[in-house]
Amino acid sequence: MIDIHTLLRTCKVKNFVLETTPIFLLIVFKTIFIYALLILDF
């Protein structure tokens, strides 16, 4: 039997991952973009 508490916990983790992943990707792309500009300038 699956415990209700663990089920809720996994749902919370899934929601957290879904919310933070786009922000994390945005930060990564921004840093890569800035580094690319710096490399191209020099």
C-alpha positions in Angstrom: 0.0 0.0 0.0 1.2 3.5 -0.9 1.2 5.9 2.0 -0.7 9.2 1.5 2.1 11.2 3.0 4.7 9.8 0.6 2.3 10.4 -2.3 1.8 14.0 -1.3 5.6 14.4 -0.9 6.3 13.1 -4.4 3.7 15.5 -5.8 5.3 18.4 -4.0 8.7 17.4 -5.4 7.3 17.1 -8.9 5.7 20.5 -8.7 8.9 22.0 -7.2 11.0 20.5 -10.1 8.5 21.7 -12.7 8.6 25.2 -11.2 12.4 25.5 -10.8 13.5 23.8 -14.0 12.6 26.7 -16.4 14.2 29.2 -14.1 17.4 27.1 -13.9 17.5 26.7 -17.6 17.0 30.4 -18.1 20.0 31.2 -15.8 22.1 28.6 -17.6 21.3 30.0 -21.0 22.0 33.6 -19.8 25.4 32.6 -18.4 26.3 30.8 -21.6 25.2 33.8 -23.7 27.3 36.2 -21.6 30.3 33.9 -21.9 29.8 33.6 -25.6 29.7 37.4 -26.0 32.9 37.7 -23.9 34.7 35.1 -25.9 33.6 36.7 -29.2 34.7 40.2 -28.0 38.3 39.2 -27.2 
